[in-house]
């Protein structure tokens, strides 16, 4: 991979985010845009900054169909989530951006995130945010962008051949 290629890491979903940057150096982040139009526009801008779709690889967290019962979410929430995930992949395809899907278990293991056992979802998310802050000192890390930053850290390791 050329050092000036861009890696784009995406944690899909309304509470997710994006992080992107070259193999080393400065990173940019964005909470997941609220509308499909905003998402498409941001992805188009990232492709343009990369110079062409060939200058970019998107690593997208592979999600499954589940409903978090403790949150009381109805099945329609999962349908909306799946629709958004499909839209994201469709925009990447339309922009000719190569996509690599990665499961949470794979990227979390690759960055030594540990295991969630015994932690509430909120505590686990705070733990991941703290790890993103350690890996990206000086970067403003939010709960929305933490997973994307950690996926980016994992993808950089993959691209360097360190995994």
C-alpha positions in Angstrom: 0.0 0.0 0.0 1.3 3.4 -0.9 1.9 5.7 2.1 -0.5 8.3 0.7 -3.4 5.9 0.2 -6.3 6.6 2.5 -7.8 4.0 4.9 -11.4 4.7 5.8 -12.8 2.9 8.8 -16.6 2.9 9.4 -18.6 1.9 12.4 -22.1 1.9 10.8 -25.3 2.9 12.5 -26.8 6.1 13.9 -24.4 6.1 16.9 -21.4 5.1 14.9 -18.8 7.2 13.0 -16.0 7.3 10.5 -12.2 7.7 10.8 -9.8 8.1 7.9 -6.2 8.8 7.2 -3.1 7.6 5.5 -1.1 4.6 6.7 0.5 6.8 9.2 0.0 10.4 10.4 -3.0 12.6 10.7 -6.5 11.2 11.2 -9.9 12.8 10.7 -13.1 11.7 12.3 -16.8 12.3 11.8 -19.8 11.1 13.7 -22.1 9.2 11.4 -24.1 11.7 9.3 -27.8 12.0 10.2 -29.1 11.7 6.6 -28.3 9.5 3.6 -27.6 12.6 1.5 -25.0 13.8 4.1 -23.4 10.4 4.2 -23.1 10.2 0.4 -21.7 13.7 0.3 -19.1 13.0 3.0 -18.0 9.7 1.3 -17.7 11.6 -2.0 -15.5 14.2 -0.4 -13.3 11.5 1.1 -12.9 9.8 -2.3 -12.0 13.1 -3.9 -9.4 13.8 -1.2 -7.9 10.4 -1.8 -7.5 11.3 -5.5 -9.6 8.4 -6.8 -11.4 5.4 -5.5 -8.2 3.4 -6.1 -6.5 5.5 -3.5 -8.9 4.4 -0.8 -10.0 1.2 1.0 -13.0 1.2 3.3 -13.0 -1.1 6.3 -16.5 -1.4 7.4 -17.7 -3.2 10.6 -19.7 -6.2 9.6 -22.9 -6.2 11.4 -25.5 -8.8 11.9 -29.3 -8.7 12.4 -30.1 -8.5 16.0 -32.2 -6.4 18.3 -30.8 -5.4 21.7 -33.6 -6.5 23.9 -32.3 -4.7 27.0 -32.9 -1.4 25.2 -36.4 -2.3 24.2 -35.8 -1.6 20.6 -38.5 -2.8 18.2 -37.8 -5.0 15.2 -38.3 -1.9 13.0 -35.2 -0.4 14.5 -33.1 -3.3 13.2 -34.8 -2.9 9.8 -33.8 0.7 9.7 -30.3 -0.2 10.8 -30.0 -2.8 8.0 -31.3 -0.4 5.4 -28.7 2.2 6.5 -25.9 -0.5 6.3 -27.0 -1.5 2.8 -27.2 2.2 1.8 -23.6 2.7 3.0 -22.3 -0.3 1.1 -24.3 0.9 -2.0 -22.7 4.3 -1.9 -19.2 2.8 -1.6 -20.0 0.6 -4.6 -21.3 3.5 -6.6 -18.2 5.5 -5.8 -16.1 2.4 -6.7 -14.5 2.2 -3.2 -13.2 -1.2 -2.3 -14.8 -2.4 0.9 -13.4 -4.9 3.4 -15.9 -6.1 6.0 -14.5 -6.9 9.4 -16.3 -8.4 12.4 -16.1 -6.6 15.8 -14.5 -9.8 17.2 -11.7 -9.7 14.6 -10.7 -6.0 14.9 -11.1 -6.1 18.7 -8.8 -9.1 18.9 -6.3 -7.5 16.5 -5.9 -4.4 18.7 -6.0 -6.4 22.0 -9.2 -4.8 23.2 -9.8 -7.6 25.7 -13.2 -9.1 26.3 -16.4 -7.6 27.3 -17.3 -10.4 29.9 -19.0 -8.9 32.9 -19.1 -5.3 31.5 -22.3 -3.5 30.7 -22.5 -2.2 27.1 -21.9 1.4 28.4 -18.8 0.3 30.4 -17.5 -1.6 27.4 -18.0 1.4 25.1 -16.1 3.6 27.6 -13.3 1.0 27.7 -13.0 1.1 23.9 -13.1 4.9 23.9 -10.2 5.0 26.5 -8.2 2.6 24.2 -8.8 4.9 21.2 -7.6 7.8 23.2 -4.4 5.9 24.1 -3.8 4.9 20.4 -4.6 8.3 19.0 -3.2 10.9 21.6 -4.2 14.4 20.7 -7.2 13.2 18.7 -10.6 14.2 19.9 -12.3 10.9 20.6 -16.0 10.6 21.2 -18.2 7.6 21.8 -19.4 8.0 18.2 -15.9 7.9 16.7 -14.0 5.6 19.1 -14.9 2.3 17.4 -14.1 3.8 13.9 -10.7 4.9 15.2 -10.0 1.4 16.6 -11.0 -0.2 13.3 -8.6 2.3 11.6 -5.8 1.2 14.0 -6.6 -2.4 13.2 -6.7 -1.7 9.4 -3.4 0.1 9.6 -1.9 -3.0 11.2 -3.4 -5.2 8.4 -2.1 -2.9 5.7 1.4 -2.9 7.2 1.3 -6.7 7.4 1.5 -6.7 11.2 -1.5 -9.0 11.7 
